[in-house]
Amino acid sequence: MNVTLVLFLIVVGITLVITGWAARRTRTTVQFWAAGRGIKGWQNGLAISGDYMSAASFLGIAGLIAFNGYDGFMYSVGWLVAYLTVLFLIAEPMRNTGKYTLADVISYRMSPIPVRSAAAFSTVAVSASYMMAQMIGAGSLIKILIPSLDTALKPWFNWTVLGTKLDPSITLVGALMMIYVIAGGMVATTWVQIVKAILLMSGAVLLSFLVLLHFGFNLGSFFDSIAGIKDSKSGLNFTQPGILYAYGKTQVWGVDKALLENVSLGMALILGTAGLPHILMRFFTVPDAKAARQSVAWAMGLIGSFYIMTTFLGFGAATLVGKTKICATVAPKCTPNSNLAAPRLAEYLGNSFFGTGGGEFLLAFIAAVAFATILAVVAGLTLAASGAFSHDFYVNVVRTHLLHGQVSDREQVLVARITAALVGLLSIWLAARVGATANAAALVAGVAFVIASAANLPAILFTLFWKRFNTWGAVASLVGGSLTTIWLVAIGPGWTVPVNENPAFPLQNVGIVSIPIGFVLAIVGTYIGELVKADRLADQKFHEIDVRAQTGLGAEPVPVA
Amino acid sequence: MEIDRSRPSQPSASAQEEREAGSAGDDVAYWEGLEHTEEFRQLVSARLRFVLPATVFFLAYYFLLPLLNGLAPNFMRTDVVGHVNIAYLFALSQFFVAWLLAWFYIRRANGLFDRLAAAVRERAARGRRTAP
């Protein structure tokens, strides 16, 4: 048995022990969806970091910087600054007015049937695209980093479902995330995310330390060596902006295209985080608004430190390993793969500091960290997506409002578990199905964050802060914002792996167009709703949500165990 | 009494259930009344005084980075110390500015905002007791 497999089994073992422990604390609805609201501020801060820093950010950003230099760092900056939006505008009002899901807040003043259905739709759209990216990434990573595992899994998960051959690695990730969520709900998910955050931070600190050690803790010589790497196409060195975003080359609508792409990406990152259902859900797990605030503070500390360290991971890989050697061994040659920047850096550092065994061990460690990273994020996503189906759609729309029934706690938890299973199975199948054609990184930053900012953010902000906002406006932004984004991405250049050379929409990052459209739809929808006098209650109920959001009056209490 | 359902000391009914029950005009009047109290106005204006300028500032500061990278690339590529250039230092400063703003916010929220919110809750509790 090799070291990679052992470390991997340790990660799986720890998470399963956590799940077993959590399962005994997951009986009621509030335990399943919100961990009984008993998570402490600092714990939730760690869990938010674990929920947020996906494989796309750990491996993806290190790779972007390693291959493109400075421009890749732009993602790192946006991903931290985004939390100011969350802290200033969203976190505390969410805790004060919400129960389990994003839709609980948006449907507060509105007609529950249309708004909950619309919010369930946008939640599933965000979570599904996020999930696909993680699952596809997980599949290819396991094949490359832990090939022995993939081979070992083959005879076990060798199924063909509805004409699609399932991917053994993806199936394993899916099976694990289903176990966490079904058995342990939010309690298990939270602690898996906390463990992952600790692992990820230790991995990043260790690699950064070794990179600095290599350069004798001399930042000057580190940057000298980064500046020594030249991009052949532009002639720029790696410390300079302009390699990934080739400024001043082509124009779109009379403006520099690279500039538009970069600003557009920034908009999605800065505004999207505040609309990600799986992140917002975390604020319902703490006892009160003050703890919600503290958890953002902890998360910002961790997330910021991590993204600053991407400087060392990314540039370290660029200088010490080099673009040509950041590759996946697929016989007979090694094909460049930017996702492997951090793992290859770990291998190099291990070899140079601790000898051959050290390289193997560090590579295995980083592979295990990446694996834990993926598991923690997909568990959070499964929870968010199944919350939309079971809590919003089944319990609140179908059973409560259409059938006018009372839904027992038992039934709610049962339905939650069933939907989590369905979400898991569906994503295993979908990821195997689209795996070969979709561009995973583009899915996260390009679709999930943009839908979150074009559909969810206007609906949340206006619900909380705009008195006139009503059901029509909410539905218009939730559905319209999601559909506009999906449509623009589909006709743009970013959707498929062989990039579309002549797309109908010029930009890969569609946020700069679809986010304003989302806000405009919310406003126009509101005025149309007002004209047809569709929703007078929304106006009256504003007073209540206004006071509740600001003061925490009548906020969901911590249940007595 | 109808209105007692949302008494803060024993918050039970969710907004949805209240809405479902077709909350009486009393209820709207109650919340609107709280909205118009001196304590609540102070809370909202204190929050606005911080959040509005801070949000405008961080958005402007953040978007200045891609804008300068795109519009003044040669300026941004200027080395400051060794090969550390303006573009990198500016990007790095974003982290510290974000942390600093978060720290300012949390300090003010833990002190002023929480105190004012508690005053509104106190007022609400008093109002409830004297209500018929």
Boltz contact constraints between the chains, C-beta under 6 A:
constraints:
  - contact:
      token1: [A, 73]
      token2: [B, 91]
      max_distance: 6.0
  - contact:
      token1: [A, 77]
      token2: [B, 91]
      max_distance: 6.0
  - contact:
      token1: [A, 77]
      token2: [B, 94]
      max_distance: 6.0
  - contact:
      token1: [A, 80]
      token2: [B, 95]
      max_distance: 6.0
  - contact:
      token1: [A, 80]
      token2: [B, 98]
      max_distance: 6.0
  - contact:
      token1: [A, 81]
      token2: [B, 62]
      max_distance: 6.0
  - contact:
      token1: [A, 81]
      token2: [B, 94]
      max_distance: 6.0
  - contact:
      token1: [A, 81]
      token2: [B, 98]
      max_distance: 6.0
  - contact:
      token1: [A, 84]
      token2: [B, 58]
      max_distance: 6.0
  - contact:
      token1: [A, 84]
      token2: [B, 98]
      max_distance: 6.0
  - contact:
      token1: [A, 84]
      token2: [B, 101]
      max_distance: 6.0
  - contact:
      token1: [A, 87]
      token2: [B, 102]
      max_distance: 6.0
  - contact:
      token1: [A, 88]
      token2: [B, 51]
      max_distance: 6.0
  - contact:
      token1: [A, 88]
      token2: [B, 55]
      max_distance: 6.0
  - contact:
      token1: [A, 108]
      token2: [B, 15]
      max_distance: 6.0
  - contact:
      token1: [A, 220]
      token2: [B, 82]
      max_distance: 6.0
  - contact:
      token1: [A, 223]
      token2: [B, 82]
      max_distance: 6.0
  - contact:
      token1: [A, 223]
      token2: [B, 83]
      max_distance: 6.0
  - contact:
      token1: [A, 223]
      token2: [B, 84]
      max_distance: 6.0
  - contact:
      token1: [A, 224]
      token2: [B, 83]
      max_distance: 6.0
  - contact:
      token1: [A, 227]
      token2: [B, 83]
      max_distance: 6.0
  - contact:
      token1: [A, 239]
      token2: [B, 83]
      max_distance: 6.0
  - contact:
      token1: [A, 239]
      token2: [B, 85]
      max_distance: 6.0
  - contact:
      token1: [A, 240]
      token2: [B, 77]
      max_distance: 6.0
  - contact:
      token1: [A, 241]
      token2: [B, 69]
      max_distance: 6.0
  - contact:
      token1: [A, 241]
      token2: [B, 76]
      max_distance: 6.0
  - contact:
      token1: [A, 241]
      token2: [B, 87]
      max_distance: 6.0
  - contact:
      token1: [A, 242]
      token2: [B, 73]
      max_distance: 6.0
  - contact:
      token1: [A, 247]
      token2: [B, 70]
      max_distance: 6.0
  - contact:
      token1: [A, 247]
      token2: [B, 73]
      max_distance: 6.0
  - contact:
      token1: [A, 256]
      token2: [B, 70]
      max_distance: 6.0
  - contact:
      token1: [A, 259]
      token2: [B, 70]
      max_distance: 6.0
  - contact:
      token1: [A, 262]
      token2: [B, 66]
      max_distance: 6.0
  - contact:
      token1: [A, 263]
      token2: [B, 66]
      max_distance: 6.0
  - contact:
      token1: [A, 266]
      token2: [B, 66]
      max_distance: 6.0
  - contact:
      token1: [A, 293]
      token2: [B, 109]
      max_distance: 6.0
  - contact:
      token1: [A, 297]
      token2: [B, 106]
      max_distance: 6.0
  - contact:
      token1: [A, 300]
      token2: [B, 102]
      max_distance: 6.0
  - contact:
      token1: [A, 304]
      token2: [B, 95]
      max_distance: 6.0
  - contact:
      token1: [A, 308]
      token2: [B, 95]
      max_distance: 6.0
  - contact:
      token1: [A, 540]
      token2: [B, 28]
      max_distance: 6.0
  - contact:
      token1: [A, 543]
      token2: [B, 31]
      max_distance: 6.0
  - contact:
      token1: [A, 543]
      token2: [B, 32]
      max_distance: 6.0
  - contact:
      token1: [A, 543]
      token2: [B, 35]
      max_distance: 6.0
  - contact:
      token1: [A, 544]
      token2: [B, 31]
      max_distance: 6.0
  - contact:
      token1: [A, 546]
      token2: [B, 35]
      max_distance: 6.0
  - contact:
      token1: [A, 547]
      token2: [B, 31]
      max_distance: 6.0
  - contact:
      token1: [A, 547]
      token2: [B, 34]
      max_distance: 6.0
  - contact:
      token1: [A, 547]
      token2: [B, 35]
      max_distance: 6.0
  - contact:
      token1: [A, 550]
      token2: [B, 43]
      max_distance: 6.0
  - contact:
      token1: [A, 551]
      token2: [B, 117]
      max_distance: 6.0
  - contact:
      token1: [A, 551]
      token2: [B, 120]
      max_distance: 6.0
  - contact:
      token1: [A, 551]
      token2: [B, 121]
      max_distance: 6.0
  - contact:
      token1: [A, 553]
      token2: [B, 8]
      max_distance: 6.0
  - contact:
      token1: [A, 553]
      token2: [B, 121]
      max_distance: 6.0
  - contact:
      token1: [A, 553]
      token2: [B, 124]
      max_distance: 6.0
  - contact:
      token1: [A, 554]
      token2: [B, 6]
      max_distance: 6.0
  - contact:
      token1: [A, 554]
      token2: [B, 8]
      max_distance: 6.0
  - contact:
      token1: [A, 554]
      token2: [B, 11]
      max_distance: 6.0
  - contact:
      token1: [A, 557]
      token2: [B, 11]
      max_distance: 6.0
